[in-house]
């Protein structure tokens, strides 16, 4: 009899635990705000913002490329905001994660200006939150994930979209690796020119160096992505450029 009572108690406890887990699951699930599929009516707004993200992201990549991965050039920089990657025999090269943060800062600030043109959708009331970008650098591309809350009201219908994603096919990961190789070679005080040529051919990059016209014992490296052409506002066709300086 005791065994039966013990078994019954165990079954009751297990049943209570199962019910508790089910209740918690559905409570948690209901607390998650799922983003509904974009309706045809607001699809143009989503497409507009995604185009903004691409354009702003492209601008961000070109700007940080001209400044060695920085949105705001650091203290140890030469003219035009070109940063030192080696200064006083110390490595100052930013990490890939830091460059991702710099790209994200640029996109966050510039996106508000671009998306300010949402006013052209005058059939809707659009409330905008603050964008928060997470940039990720890969060998062949840069992906931008943007959390940009938009509340869209038309008549009595209210919709909300927040998650946007776009990618730009700049091979910043490969450029970063090439930059890291150049820095490591300089620190060894022996540049392997054949290795540098092999790297260019393998990755289809152009690496050019020049003496700084104003800073002694300083070389400026320019790395071009031969696979990416940028149509500027002039309009001109340019290859993507990433540059930095080293002191020797």
Buried (B, 14 or more C-beta within 10 A) or exposed (E): EEEEEEEEEEEEEEEEEEEEEEEEEEEEEEEEEEEEEBEEEBEEBBEBBBEBBBBBBBBBBBBBBBBBBBBEBBEBBBEEBBBBBBBEEEBBBBEBEEBBBBBBBBBBBBBBEBBEEBEEBEEBEBEBEEBBBBBBBBEEBBBBBBEBBBBBEBEEEEBBBBEBEBBBBBBBBBBBBBBBBBBEBBEEEEBEEEEBEEBBEEBEBEBEBEEBEEBEEBBBBBBBBEBBEBEEEEEEEBBBBBBBBBBE
